[in-house]
Amino acid sequence: MAALRYEVTFKGEAGAALRVAFEDCTVTTGHGVTVLGCDLPDRAALHAVINRIESLGLELIGVRLVATDQE
């Protein structure tokens, strides 16, 4: 199955502790937001990332499909 690359954005700039919570994604911060770049196998994995954001009390701003890897 092809991997899907998503950018998931939430409000606030992630510090060291939050970066550890998302170590399976690339973490970029700036201008009051954090963008996670995640390579995910399916929608269930995307929902797991979103649930992790919400369980940490963070405000989800957006989710964007960036690319798919063709096998």
ABEGO torsion letter per residue (X at the ends): XBBBBBBBBBBEBBBAAAAAAAAABBBBBEGGBBBBBBBBABAAAAAAAAAAAAAAGBBBABBBBABBBBX
